[in-house]
Amino acid sequence: MKKIEYKSFLIQAKKFIINHGLIFSGLVVLICYVYLILQVLVYKNASVAKTEESTKAVRIDKSTVDKLNSLQDNSVQVQAIFNEARNNPF
């Protein structure tokens, strides 16, 4: 007797899913879309931590600066690279 009840339940559930499958899949897509929008809004309004606010400037040793300047003065190719980098930082 129980096997017949399970079979009839499975048949009814299968018919229900077939008839309403498009609605369920649409709801799943809609829920995913709303979740993504909410996550974007959360990250958009997120505040920056105090440790990330203050960035320290990069320190370069004086000897390194002197070496770069001497290379720039001695080589035409290096002069071109430095001039290009100054004019177009990207």
PDB file of N, CA, C and O in Angstrom, chain B, residues numbered from 101:
ATOM      1  N   MET B 101       0.815  -1.202   0.000  1.00  0.00           N
ATOM      2  CA  MET B 101       0.000   0.000   0.000  1.00  0.00           C
ATOM      3  C   MET B 101       0.855   1.261   0.000  1.00  0.00           C
ATOM      4  O   MET B 101       0.538   2.214  -0.711  1.00  0.00           O
ATOM      5  N   LYS B 102       1.930   1.286   0.780  1.00  0.00           N
ATOM      6  CA  LYS B 102       2.744   2.489   0.861  1.00  0.00           C
ATOM      7  C   LYS B 102       3.462   2.765  -0.445  1.00  0.00           C
ATOM      8  O   LYS B 102       3.675   3.928  -0.789  1.00  0.00           O
ATOM      9  N   LYS B 103       3.844   1.727  -1.186  1.00  0.00           N
ATOM     10  CA  LYS B 103       4.518   1.936  -2.457  1.00  0.00           C
ATOM     11  C   LYS B 103       3.601   2.645  -3.435  1.00  0.00           C
ATOM     12  O   LYS B 103       4.062   3.486  -4.207  1.00  0.00           O
ATOM     13  N   ILE B 104       2.371   2.342  -3.421  1.00  0.00           N
ATOM     14  CA  ILE B 104       1.402   2.990  -4.310  1.00  0.00           C
ATOM     15  C   ILE B 104       1.249   4.459  -3.931  1.00  0.00           C
ATOM     16  O   ILE B 104       1.142   5.311  -4.813  1.00  0.00           O
ATOM     17  N   GLU B 105       1.237   4.772  -2.635  1.00  0.00           N
ATOM     18  CA  GLU B 105       1.126   6.152  -2.193  1.00  0.00           C
ATOM     19  C   GLU B 105       2.358   6.957  -2.610  1.00  0.00           C
ATOM     20  O   GLU B 105       2.244   8.100  -3.054  1.00  0.00           O
ATOM     21  N   TYR B 106       3.536   6.347  -2.463  1.00  0.00           N
ATOM     22  CA  TYR B 106       4.755   7.037  -2.869  1.00  0.00           C
ATOM     23  C   TYR B 106       4.776   7.281  -4.372  1.00  0.00           C
ATOM     24  O   TYR B 106       5.167   8.353  -4.833  1.00  0.00           O
ATOM     25  N   LYS B 107       4.351   6.275  -5.131  1.00  0.00           N
ATOM     26  CA  LYS B 107       4.345   6.430  -6.581  1.00  0.00           C
ATOM     27  C   LYS B 107       3.371   7.520  -7.010  1.00  0.00           C
ATOM     28  O   LYS B 107       3.679   8.332  -7.882  1.00  0.00           O
ATOM     29  N   SER B 108       2.203   7.531  -6.395  1.00  0.00           N
ATOM     30  CA  SER B 108       1.237   8.569  -6.770  1.00  0.00           C
ATOM     31  C   SER B 108       1.739   9.951  -6.365  1.00  0.00           C
ATOM     32  O   SER B 108       1.520  10.933  -7.074  1.00  0.00           O
ATOM     33  N   PHE B 109       2.415  10.018  -5.219  1.00  0.00           N
ATOM     34  CA  PHE B 109       2.984  11.304  -4.792  1.00  0.00           C
ATOM     35  C   PHE B 109       4.074  11.758  -5.751  1.00  0.00           C
ATOM     36  O   PHE B 109       4.135  12.935  -6.109  1.00  0.00           O
ATOM     37  N   LEU B 110       4.941  10.827  -6.175  1.00  0.00           N
ATOM     38  CA  LEU B 110       5.999  11.169  -7.109  1.00  0.00           C
ATOM     39  C   LEU B 110       5.440  11.596  -8.462  1.00  0.00           C
ATOM     40  O   LEU B 110       5.967  12.510  -9.095  1.00  0.00           O
ATOM     41  N   ILE B 111       4.395  10.947  -8.893  1.00  0.00           N
ATOM     42  CA  ILE B 111       3.773  11.324 -10.165  1.00  0.00           C
ATOM     43  C   ILE B 111       3.170  12.719 -10.061  1.00  0.00           C
ATOM     44  O   ILE B 111       3.323  13.529 -10.976  1.00  0.00           O
ATOM     45  N   GLN B 112       2.493  13.006  -8.970  1.00  0.00           N
ATOM     46  CA  GLN B 112       1.915  14.341  -8.783  1.00  0.00           C
ATOM     47  C   GLN B 112       3.008  15.399  -8.672  1.00  0.00           C
ATOM     48  O   GLN B 112       2.876  16.483  -9.239  1.00  0.00           O
ATOM     49  N   ALA B 113       4.085  15.098  -7.949  1.00  0.00           N
ATOM     50  CA  ALA B 113       5.185  16.052  -7.805  1.00  0.00           C
ATOM     51  C   ALA B 113       5.847  16.309  -9.151  1.00  0.00           C
ATOM     52  O   ALA B 113       6.201  17.447  -9.457  1.00  0.00           O
ATOM     53  N   LYS B 114       6.017  15.275  -9.953  1.00  0.00           N
ATOM     54  CA  LYS B 114       6.617  15.438 -11.273  1.00  0.00           C
ATOM     55  C   LYS B 114       5.744  16.322 -12.160  1.00  0.00           C
ATOM     56  O   LYS B 114       6.260  17.189 -12.865  1.00  0.00           O
ATOM     57  N   LYS B 115       4.449  16.116 -12.134  1.00  0.00           N
ATOM     58  CA  LYS B 115       3.531  16.945 -12.927  1.00  0.00           C
ATOM     59  C   LYS B 115       3.578  18.400 -12.453  1.00  0.00           C
ATOM     60  O   LYS B 115       3.568  19.332 -13.257  1.00  0.00           O
ATOM     61  N   PHE B 116       3.628  18.570 -11.143  1.00  0.00           N
ATOM     62  CA  PHE B 116       3.681  19.934 -10.582  1.00  0.00           C
ATOM     63  C   PHE B 116       4.957  20.651 -11.015  1.00  0.00           C
ATOM     64  O   PHE B 116       4.924  21.822 -11.392  1.00  0.00           O
ATOM     65  N   ILE B 117       6.088  19.932 -10.957  1.00  0.00           N
ATOM     66  CA  ILE B 117       7.361  20.531 -11.348  1.00  0.00           C
ATOM     67  C   ILE B 117       7.368  20.850 -12.840  1.00  0.00           C
ATOM     68  O   ILE B 117       7.863  21.902 -13.245  1.00  0.00           O
ATOM     69  N   ILE B 118       6.836  19.975 -13.641  1.00  0.00           N
ATOM     70  CA  ILE B 118       6.787  20.227 -15.083  1.00  0.00           C
ATOM     71  C   ILE B 118       5.907  21.437 -15.382  1.00  0.00           C
ATOM     72  O   ILE B 118       6.263  22.273 -16.212  1.00  0.00           O
ATOM     73  N   ASN B 119       4.773  21.533 -14.718  1.00  0.00           N
ATOM     74  CA  ASN B 119       3.847  22.633 -14.977  1.00  0.00           C
ATOM     75  C   ASN B 119       4.367  23.980 -14.454  1.00  0.00           C
ATOM     76  O   ASN B 119       4.088  25.022 -15.048  1.00  0.00           O
ATOM     77  N   HIS B 120       5.112  23.963 -13.357  1.00  0.00           N
ATOM     78  CA  HIS B 120       5.545  25.203 -12.726  1.00  0.00           C
ATOM     79  C   HIS B 120       7.070  25.385 -12.739  1.00  0.00           C
ATOM     80  O   HIS B 120       7.589  26.229 -12.008  1.00  0.00           O
ATOM     81  N   GLY B 121       7.773  24.633 -13.529  1.00  0.00           N
ATOM     82  CA  GLY B 121       9.229  24.686 -13.569  1.00  0.00           C
ATOM     83  C   GLY B 121       9.752  26.025 -14.049  1.00  0.00           C
ATOM     84  O   GLY B 121      10.759  26.519 -13.540  1.00  0.00           O
ATOM     85  N   LEU B 122       9.084  26.611 -15.016  1.00  0.00           N
ATOM     86  CA  LEU B 122       9.512  27.904 -15.537  1.00  0.00           C
ATOM     87  C   LEU B 122       9.403  28.990 -14.465  1.00  0.00           C
ATOM     88  O   LEU B 122      10.271  29.856 -14.356  1.00  0.00           O
ATOM     89  N   ILE B 123       8.346  28.934 -13.692  1.00  0.00           N
ATOM     90  CA  ILE B 123       8.164  29.915 -12.620  1.00  0.00           C
ATOM     91  C   ILE B 123       9.258  29.745 -11.563  1.00  0.00           C
ATOM     92  O   ILE B 123       9.821  30.735 -11.096  1.00  0.00           O
ATOM     93  N   PHE B 124       9.564  28.498 -11.180  1.00  0.00           N
ATOM     94  CA  PHE B 124      10.595  28.250 -10.173  1.00  0.00           C
ATOM     95  C   PHE B 124      11.968  28.693 -10.662  1.00  0.00           C
ATOM     96  O   PHE B 124      12.727  29.304  -9.910  1.00  0.00           O
ATOM     97  N   SER B 125      12.290  28.392 -11.909  1.00  0.00           N
ATOM     98  CA  SER B 125      13.595  28.799 -12.425  1.00  0.00           C
ATOM     99  C   SER B 125      13.686  30.324 -12.524  1.00  0.00           C
ATOM    100  O   SER B 125      14.747  30.901 -12.282  1.00  0.00           O
ATOM    101  N   GLY B 126      12.582  30.972 -12.877  1.00  0.00           N
ATOM    102  CA  GLY B 126      12.561  32.438 -12.904  1.00  0.00           C
ATOM    103  C   GLY B 126      12.764  33.020 -11.517  1.00  0.00           C
ATOM    104  O   GLY B 126      13.473  34.013 -11.356  1.00  0.00           O
ATOM    105  N   LEU B 127      12.148  32.410 -10.519  1.00  0.00           N
ATOM    106  CA  LEU B 127      12.325  32.879  -9.148  1.00  0.00           C
ATOM    107  C   LEU B 127      13.763  32.689  -8.680  1.00  0.00           C
ATOM    108  O   LEU B 127      14.304  33.549  -7.984  1.00  0.00           O
ATOM    109  N   VAL B 128      14.380  31.588  -9.048  1.00  0.00           N
ATOM    110  CA  VAL B 128      15.779  31.356  -8.663  1.00  0.00           C
ATOM    111  C   VAL B 128      16.682  32.408  -9.290  1.00  0.00           C
ATOM    112  O   VAL B 128      17.553  32.956  -8.614  1.00  0.00           O
ATOM    113  N   VAL B 129      16.488  32.695 -10.564  1.00  0.00           N
ATOM    114  CA  VAL B 129      17.288  33.720 -11.239  1.00  0.00           C
ATOM    115  C   VAL B 129      17.045  35.079 -10.598  1.00  0.00           C
ATOM    116  O   VAL B 129      17.992  35.838 -10.389  1.00  0.00           O
ATOM    117  N   LEU B 130      15.803  35.398 -10.285  1.00  0.00           N
ATOM    118  CA  LEU B 130      15.471  36.674  -9.658  1.00  0.00           C
ATOM    119  C   LEU B 130      16.116  36.799  -8.279  1.00  0.00           C
ATOM    120  O   LEU B 130      16.633  37.861  -7.932  1.00  0.00           O
ATOM    121  N   ILE B 131      16.091  35.736  -7.502  1.00  0.00           N
ATOM    122  CA  ILE B 131      16.712  35.758  -6.174  1.00  0.00           C
ATOM    123  C   ILE B 131      18.222  35.962  -6.294  1.00  0.00           C
ATOM    124  O   ILE B 131      18.807  36.722  -5.521  1.00  0.00           O
ATOM    125  N   CYS B 132      18.855  35.293  -7.252  1.00  0.00           N
ATOM    126  CA  CYS B 132      20.300  35.479  -7.460  1.00  0.00           C
ATOM    127  C   CYS B 132      20.613  36.914  -7.869  1.00  0.00           C
ATOM    128  O   CYS B 132      21.596  37.489  -7.403  1.00  0.00           O
ATOM    129  N   TYR B 133      19.795  37.489  -8.724  1.00  0.00           N
ATOM    130  CA  TYR B 133      20.002  38.857  -9.182  1.00  0.00           C
ATOM    131  C   TYR B 133      19.854  39.853  -8.026  1.00  0.00           C
ATOM    132  O   TYR B 133      20.659  40.775  -7.895  1.00  0.00           O
ATOM    133  N   VAL B 134      18.842  39.672  -7.201  1.00  0.00           N
ATOM    134  CA  VAL B 134      18.643  40.549  -6.048  1.00  0.00           C
ATOM    135  C   VAL B 134      19.796  40.415  -5.066  1.00  0.00           C
ATOM    136  O   VAL B 134      20.234  41.413  -4.494  1.00  0.00           O
ATOM    137  N   TYR B 135      20.295  39.205  -4.860  1.00  0.00           N
ATOM    138  CA  TYR B 135      21.431  38.988  -3.974  1.00  0.00           C
ATOM    139  C   TYR B 135      22.663  39.730  -4.493  1.00  0.00           C
ATOM    140  O   TYR B 135      23.379  40.362  -3.717  1.00  0.00           O
ATOM    141  N   LEU B 136      22.909  39.655  -5.780  1.00  0.00           N
ATOM    142  CA  LEU B 136      24.057  40.361  -6.353  1.00  0.00           C
ATOM    143  C   LEU B 136      23.929  41.866  -6.189  1.00  0.00           C
ATOM    144  O   LEU B 136      24.904  42.542  -5.860  1.00  0.00           O
ATOM    145  N   ILE B 137      22.746  42.390  -6.414  1.00  0.00           N
ATOM    146  CA  ILE B 137      22.534  43.830  -6.254  1.00  0.00           C
ATOM    147  C   ILE B 137      22.774  44.246  -4.808  1.00  0.00           C
ATOM    148  O   ILE B 137      23.403  45.274  -4.556  1.00  0.00           O
ATOM    149  N   LEU B 138      22.286  43.468  -3.867  1.00  0.00           N
ATOM    150  CA  LEU B 138      22.495  43.784  -2.456  1.00  0.00           C
ATOM    151  C   LEU B 138      23.979  43.745  -2.094  1.00  0.00           C
ATOM    152  O   LEU B 138      24.452  44.591  -1.336  1.00  0.00           O
ATOM    153  N   GLN B 139      24.708  42.781  -2.624  1.00  0.00           N
ATOM    154  CA  GLN B 139      26.141  42.703  -2.345  1.00  0.00           C
ATOM    155  C   GLN B 139      26.882  43.900  -2.920  1.00  0.00           C
ATOM    156  O   GLN B 139      27.799  44.421  -2.287  1.00  0.00           O
ATOM    157  N   VAL B 140      26.497  44.339  -4.107  1.00  0.00           N
ATOM    158  CA  VAL B 140      27.124  45.522  -4.699  1.00  0.00           C
ATOM    159  C   VAL B 140      26.864  46.743  -3.826  1.00  0.00           C
ATOM    160  O   VAL B 140      27.766  47.551  -3.604  1.00  0.00           O
ATOM    161  N   LEU B 141      25.651  46.881  -3.335  1.00  0.00           N
ATOM    162  CA  LEU B 141      25.327  48.020  -2.479  1.00  0.00           C
ATOM    163  C   LEU B 141      26.100  47.962  -1.159  1.00  0.00           C
ATOM    164  O   LEU B 141      26.525  48.995  -0.642  1.00  0.00           O
ATOM    165  N   VAL B 142      26.281  46.765  -0.618  1.00  0.00           N
ATOM    166  CA  VAL B 142      27.020  46.627   0.634  1.00  0.00           C
ATOM    167  C   VAL B 142      28.475  47.037   0.430  1.00  0.00           C
ATOM    168  O   VAL B 142      29.029  47.785   1.235  1.00  0.00           O
ATOM    169  N   TYR B 143      29.095  46.549  -0.644  1.00  0.00           N
ATOM    170  CA  TYR B 143      30.503  46.877  -0.882  1.00  0.00           C
ATOM    171  C   TYR B 143      30.689  48.319  -1.328  1.00  0.00           C
ATOM    172  O   TYR B 143      31.752  48.904  -1.120  1.00  0.00           O
ATOM    173  N   LYS B 144      29.664  48.891  -1.936  1.00  0.00           N
ATOM    174  CA  LYS B 144      29.748  50.288  -2.359  1.00  0.00           C
ATOM    175  C   LYS B 144      29.781  51.215  -1.150  1.00  0.00           C
ATOM    176  O   LYS B 144      30.485  52.224  -1.165  1.00  0.00           O
ATOM    177  N   ASN B 145      29.043  50.891  -0.126  1.00  0.00           N
ATOM    178  CA  ASN B 145      28.943  51.736   1.059  1.00  0.00           C
ATOM    179  C   ASN B 145      29.921  51.337   2.160  1.00  0.00           C
ATOM    180  O   ASN B 145      29.851  51.882   3.262  1.00  0.00           O
ATOM    181  N   ALA B 146      30.818  50.415   1.895  1.00  0.00           N
ATOM    182  CA  ALA B 146      31.763  49.964   2.915  1.00  0.00           C
ATOM    183  C   ALA B 146      32.765  51.072   3.221  1.00  0.00           C
ATOM    184  O   ALA B 146      33.228  51.776   2.323  1.00  0.00           O
ATOM    185  N   SER B 147      33.087  51.212   4.486  1.00  0.00           N
ATOM    186  CA  SER B 147      34.053  52.236   4.881  1.00  0.00           C
ATOM    187  C   SER B 147      35.453  51.637   4.885  1.00  0.00           C
ATOM    188  O   SER B 147      35.634  50.434   5.071  1.00  0.00           O
ATOM    189  N   VAL B 148      36.429  52.500   4.678  1.00  0.00           N
ATOM    190  CA  VAL B 148      37.818  52.068   4.638  1.00  0.00           C
ATOM    191  C   VAL B 148      38.355  52.004   6.065  1.00  0.00           C
ATOM    192  O   VAL B 148      38.091  52.889   6.878  1.00  0.00           O
ATOM    193  N   ALA B 149      39.102  50.961   6.356  1.00  0.00           N
ATOM    194  CA  ALA B 149      39.682  50.816   7.688  1.00  0.00           C
ATOM    195  C   ALA B 149      40.744  51.888   7.909  1.00  0.00           C
ATOM    196  O   ALA B 149      41.346  52.384   6.956  1.00  0.00           O
ATOM    197  N   LYS B 150      40.966  52.240   9.167  1.00  0.00           N
ATOM    198  CA  LYS B 150      41.927  53.303   9.475  1.00  0.00           C
ATOM    199  C   LYS B 150      43.338  52.930   9.055  1.00  0.00           C
ATOM    200  O   LYS B 150      44.125  53.803   8.691  1.00  0.00           O
ATOM    201  N   THR B 151      43.666  51.657   9.099  1.00  0.00           N
ATOM    202  CA  THR B 151      45.014  51.242   8.699  1.00  0.00           C
ATOM    203  C   THR B 151      45.225  51.407   7.196  1.00  0.00           C
ATOM    204  O   THR B 151      46.353  51.609   6.748  1.00  0.00           O
ATOM    205  N   GLU B 152      44.160  51.325   6.427  1.00  0.00           N
ATOM    206  CA  GLU B 152      44.278  51.452   4.987  1.00  0.00           C
ATOM    207  C   GLU B 152      44.214  52.905   4.532  1.00  0.00           C
ATOM    208  O   GLU B 152      44.600  53.217   3.405  1.00  0.00           O
ATOM    209  N   GLU B 153      43.734  53.791   5.390  1.00  0.00           N
ATOM    210  CA  GLU B 153      43.583  55.193   5.002  1.00  0.00           C
ATOM    211  C   GLU B 153      44.932  55.876   4.819  1.00  0.00           C
ATOM    212  O   GLU B 153      45.134  56.603   3.847  1.00  0.00           O
ATOM    213  N   SER B 154      45.835  55.652   5.728  1.00  0.00           N
ATOM    214  CA  SER B 154      47.120  56.331   5.648  1.00  0.00           C
ATOM    215  C   SER B 154      48.120  55.432   4.934  1.00  0.00           C
ATOM    216  O   SER B 154      48.510  54.380   5.440  1.00  0.00           O
ATOM    217  N   THR B 155      48.518  55.864   3.765  1.00  0.00           N
ATOM    218  CA  THR B 155      49.522  55.113   3.035  1.00  0.00           C
ATOM    219  C   THR B 155      50.845  55.848   3.143  1.00  0.00           C
ATOM    220  O   THR B 155      50.903  57.073   3.035  1.00  0.00           O
ATOM    221  N   LYS B 156      51.889  55.096   3.353  1.00  0.00           N
ATOM    222  CA  LYS B 156      53.207  55.691   3.516  1.00  0.00           C
ATOM    223  C   LYS B 156      53.860  55.844   2.155  1.00  0.00           C
ATOM    224  O   LYS B 156      53.699  54.999   1.274  1.00  0.00           O
ATOM    225  N   ALA B 157      54.592  56.923   1.997  1.00  0.00           N
ATOM    226  CA  ALA B 157      55.325  57.148   0.766  1.00  0.00           C
ATOM    227  C   ALA B 157      56.507  56.191   0.693  1.00  0.00           C
ATOM    228  O   ALA B 157      57.088  55.820   1.713  1.00  0.00           O
ATOM    229  N   VAL B 158      56.848  55.805  -0.514  1.00  0.00           N
ATOM    230  CA  VAL B 158      57.966  54.897  -0.708  1.00  0.00           C
ATOM    231  C   VAL B 158      59.262  55.669  -0.554  1.00  0.00           C
ATOM    232  O   VAL B 158      59.446  56.726  -1.158  1.00  0.00           O
ATOM    233  N   ARG B 159      60.155  55.132   0.257  1.00  0.00           N
ATOM    234  CA  ARG B 159      61.451  55.764   0.477  1.00  0.00           C
ATOM    235  C   ARG B 159      62.494  55.081  -0.407  1.00  0.00           C
ATOM    236  O   ARG B 159      62.587  53.854  -0.435  1.00  0.00           O
ATOM    237  N   ILE B 160      63.272  55.880  -1.125  1.00  0.00           N
ATOM    238  CA  ILE B 160      64.342  55.362  -1.970  1.00  0.00           C
ATOM    239  C   ILE B 160      65.661  55.877  -1.425  1.00  0.00           C
ATOM    240  O   ILE B 160      65.809  57.062  -1.123  1.00  0.00           O
ATOM    241  N   ASP B 161      66.610  54.970  -1.305  1.00  0.00           N
ATOM    242  CA  ASP B 161      67.926  55.354  -0.791  1.00  0.00           C
ATOM    243  C   ASP B 161      68.590  56.375  -1.715  1.00  0.00           C
ATOM    244  O   ASP B 161      68.377  56.383  -2.927  1.00  0.00           O
ATOM    245  N   LYS B 162      69.395  57.228  -1.099  1.00  0.00           N
ATOM    246  CA  LYS B 162      70.116  58.251  -1.866  1.00  0.00           C
ATOM    247  C   LYS B 162      71.068  57.608  -2.862  1.00  0.00           C
ATOM    248  O   LYS B 162      71.243  58.121  -3.967  1.00  0.00           O
ATOM    249  N   SER B 163      71.687  56.491  -2.487  1.00  0.00           N
ATOM    250  CA  SER B 163      72.623  55.825  -3.405  1.00  0.00           C
ATOM    251  C   SER B 163      71.895  55.295  -4.640  1.00  0.00           C
ATOM    252  O   SER B 163      72.436  55.334  -5.745  1.00  0.00           O
ATOM    253  N   THR B 164      70.687  54.807  -4.458  1.00  0.00           N
ATOM    254  CA  THR B 164      69.907  54.315  -5.587  1.00  0.00           C
ATOM    255  C   THR B 164      69.535  55.456  -6.522  1.00  0.00           C
ATOM    256  O   THR B 164      69.591  55.304  -7.742  1.00  0.00           O
ATOM    257  N   VAL B 165      69.160  56.584  -5.964  1.00  0.00           N
ATOM    258  CA  VAL B 165      68.829  57.753  -6.774  1.00  0.00           C
ATOM    259  C   VAL B 165      70.052  58.220  -7.551  1.00  0.00           C
ATOM    260  O   VAL B 165      69.951  58.571  -8.727  1.00  0.00           O
ATOM    261  N   ASP B 166      71.192  58.223  -6.901  1.00  0.00           N
ATOM    262  CA  ASP B 166      72.431  58.628  -7.581  1.00  0.00           C
ATOM    263  C   ASP B 166      72.775  57.677  -8.722  1.00  0.00           C
ATOM    264  O   ASP B 166      73.210  58.115  -9.787  1.00  0.00           O
ATOM    265  N   LYS B 167      72.582  56.366  -8.502  1.00  0.00           N
ATOM    266  CA  LYS B 167      72.862  55.391  -9.555  1.00  0.00           C
ATOM    267  C   LYS B 167      71.927  55.592 -10.743  1.00  0.00           C
ATOM    268  O   LYS B 167      72.364  55.528 -11.893  1.00  0.00           O
ATOM    269  N   LEU B 168      70.652  55.833 -10.477  1.00  0.00           N
ATOM    270  CA  LEU B 168      69.701  56.062 -11.567  1.00  0.00           C
ATOM    271  C   LEU B 168      70.046  57.329 -12.337  1.00  0.00           C
ATOM    272  O   LEU B 168      69.967  57.351 -13.565  1.00  0.00           O
ATOM    273  N   ASN B 169      70.424  58.372 -11.631  1.00  0.00           N
ATOM    274  CA  ASN B 169      70.797  59.617 -12.309  1.00  0.00           C
ATOM    275  C   ASN B 169      72.035  59.431 -13.168  1.00  0.00           C
ATOM    276  O   ASN B 169      72.104  59.958 -14.278  1.00  0.00           O
ATOM    277  N   SER B 170      73.024  58.680 -12.663  1.00  0.00           N
ATOM    278  CA  SER B 170      74.234  58.461 -13.460  1.00  0.00           C
ATOM    279  C   SER B 170      73.935  57.605 -14.680  1.00  0.00           C
ATOM    280  O   SER B 170      74.503  57.829 -15.749  1.00  0.00           O
ATOM    281  N   LEU B 171      73.035  56.612 -14.527  1.00  0.00           N
ATOM    282  CA  LEU B 171      72.642  55.806 -15.684  1.00  0.00           C
ATOM    283  C   LEU B 171      71.901  56.646 -16.716  1.00  0.00           C
ATOM    284  O   LEU B 171      72.106  56.500 -17.921  1.00  0.00           O
ATOM    285  N   GLN B 172      71.053  57.514 -16.231  1.00  0.00           N
ATOM    286  CA  GLN B 172      70.296  58.367 -17.137  1.00  0.00           C
ATOM    287  C   GLN B 172      71.238  59.297 -17.907  1.00  0.00           C
ATOM    288  O   GLN B 172      71.032  59.537 -19.097  1.00  0.00           O
ATOM    289  N   ASP B 173      72.245  59.808 -17.254  1.00  0.00           N
ATOM    290  CA  ASP B 173      73.181  60.722 -17.909  1.00  0.00           C
ATOM    291  C   ASP B 173      74.066  59.999 -18.915  1.00  0.00           C
ATOM    292  O   ASP B 173      74.466  60.591 -19.918  1.00  0.00           O
ATOM    293  N   ASN B 174      74.379  58.731 -18.665  1.00  0.00           N
ATOM    294  CA  ASN B 174      75.342  58.009 -19.498  1.00  0.00           C
ATOM    295  C   ASN B 174      74.728  57.326 -20.710  1.00  0.00           C
ATOM    296  O   ASN B 174      75.432  57.111 -21.697  1.00  0.00           O
ATOM    297  N   SER B 175      73.470  56.981 -20.678  1.00  0.00           N
ATOM    298  CA  SER B 175      72.890  56.183 -21.752  1.00  0.00           C
ATOM    299  C   SER B 175      71.755  56.935 -22.439  1.00  0.00           C
ATOM    300  O   SER B 175      70.875  57.493 -21.783  1.00  0.00           O
ATOM    301  N   VAL B 176      71.790  56.939 -23.757  1.00  0.00           N
ATOM    302  CA  VAL B 176      70.741  57.595 -24.532  1.00  0.00           C
ATOM    303  C   VAL B 176      69.441  56.809 -24.437  1.00  0.00           C
ATOM    304  O   VAL B 176      68.364  57.401 -24.364  1.00  0.00           O
ATOM    305  N   GLN B 177      69.529  55.482 -24.436  1.00  0.00           N
ATOM    306  CA  GLN B 177      68.324  54.654 -24.349  1.00  0.00           C
ATOM    307  C   GLN B 177      67.625  54.858 -23.005  1.00  0.00           C
ATOM    308  O   GLN B 177      66.398  54.934 -22.936  1.00  0.00           O
ATOM    309  N   VAL B 178      68.411  54.944 -21.955  1.00  0.00           N
ATOM    310  CA  VAL B 178      67.817  55.160 -20.628  1.00  0.00           C
ATOM    311  C   VAL B 178      67.191  56.545 -20.564  1.00  0.00           C
ATOM    312  O   VAL B 178      66.142  56.713 -19.943  1.00  0.00           O
ATOM    313  N   GLN B 179      67.809  57.537 -21.189  1.00  0.00           N
ATOM    314  CA  GLN B 179      67.217  58.876 -21.227  1.00  0.00           C
ATOM    315  C   GLN B 179      65.872  58.833 -21.927  1.00  0.00           C
ATOM    316  O   GLN B 179      64.918  59.474 -21.486  1.00  0.00           O
ATOM    317  N   ALA B 180      65.791  58.085 -23.012  1.00  0.00           N
ATOM    318  CA  ALA B 180      64.523  57.970 -23.738  1.00  0.00           C
ATOM    319  C   ALA B 180      63.461  57.293 -22.881  1.00  0.00           C
ATOM    320  O   ALA B 180      62.300  57.702 -22.888  1.00  0.00           O
ATOM    321  N   ILE B 181      63.857  56.262 -22.145  1.00  0.00           N
ATOM    322  CA  ILE B 181      62.901  55.562 -21.275  1.00  0.00           C
ATOM    323  C   ILE B 181      62.400  56.489 -20.179  1.00  0.00           C
ATOM    324  O   ILE B 181      61.203  56.516 -19.894  1.00  0.00           O
ATOM    325  N   PHE B 182      63.303  57.253 -19.559  1.00  0.00           N
ATOM    326  CA  PHE B 182      62.888  58.174 -18.498  1.00  0.00           C
ATOM    327  C   PHE B 182      61.974  59.262 -19.051  1.00  0.00           C
ATOM    328  O   PHE B 182      60.968  59.600 -18.427  1.00  0.00           O
ATOM    329  N   ASN B 183      62.308  59.809 -20.203  1.00  0.00           N
ATOM    330  CA  ASN B 183      61.469  60.857 -20.791  1.00  0.00           C
ATOM    331  C   ASN B 183      60.094  60.321 -21.167  1.00  0.00           C
ATOM    332  O   ASN B 183      59.077  60.985 -20.968  1.00  0.00           O
ATOM    333  N   GLU B 184      60.079  59.122 -21.708  1.00  0.00           N
ATOM    334  CA  GLU B 184      58.792  58.513 -22.055  1.00  0.00           C
ATOM    335  C   GLU B 184      57.958  58.250 -20.804  1.00  0.00           C
ATOM    336  O   GLU B 184      56.745  58.460 -20.810  1.00  0.00           O
ATOM    337  N   ALA B 185      58.598  57.797 -19.745  1.00  0.00           N
ATOM    338  CA  ALA B 185      57.878  57.529 -18.493  1.00  0.00           C
ATOM    339  C   ALA B 185      57.359  58.810 -17.870  1.00  0.00           C
ATOM    340  O   ALA B 185      56.291  58.809 -17.259  1.00  0.00           O
ATOM    341  N   ARG B 186      58.085  59.891 -18.012  1.00  0.00           N
ATOM    342  CA  ARG B 186      57.608  61.176 -17.473  1.00  0.00           C
ATOM    343  C   ARG B 186      56.413  61.696 -18.248  1.00  0.00           C
ATOM    344  O   ARG B 186      55.477  62.253 -17.675  1.00  0.00           O
ATOM    345  N   ASN B 187      56.458  61.505 -19.563  1.00  0.00           N
ATOM    346  CA  ASN B 187      55.370  62.029 -20.399  1.00  0.00           C
ATOM    347  C   ASN B 187      54.122  61.148 -20.348  1.00  0.00           C
ATOM    348  O   ASN B 187      53.003  61.656 -20.431  1.00  0.00           O
ATOM    349  N   ASN B 188      54.302  59.852 -20.213  1.00  0.00           N
ATOM    350  CA  ASN B 188      53.164  58.940 -20.205  1.00  0.00           C
ATOM    351  C   ASN B 188      53.339  57.958 -19.041  1.00  0.00           C
ATOM    352  O   ASN B 188      54.019  56.945 -19.201  1.00  0.00           O
ATOM    353  N   PRO B 189      52.750  58.231 -17.887  1.00  0.00           N
ATOM    354  CA  PRO B 189      52.958  57.363 -16.723  1.00  0.00           C
ATOM    355  C   PRO B 189      52.263  56.018 -16.837  1.00  0.00           C
ATOM    356  O   PRO B 189      52.498  55.133 -16.015  1.00  0.00           O
ATOM    357  N   PHE B 190      51.417  55.849 -17.837  1.00  0.00           N
ATOM    358  CA  PHE B 190      50.706  54.578 -17.990  1.00  0.00           C
ATOM    359  C   PHE B 190      51.337  53.807 -19.089  1.00  0.00           C
ATOM    360  O   PHE B 190      50.899  52.698 -19.395  1.00  0.00           O
TER     361      PHE B 190
END
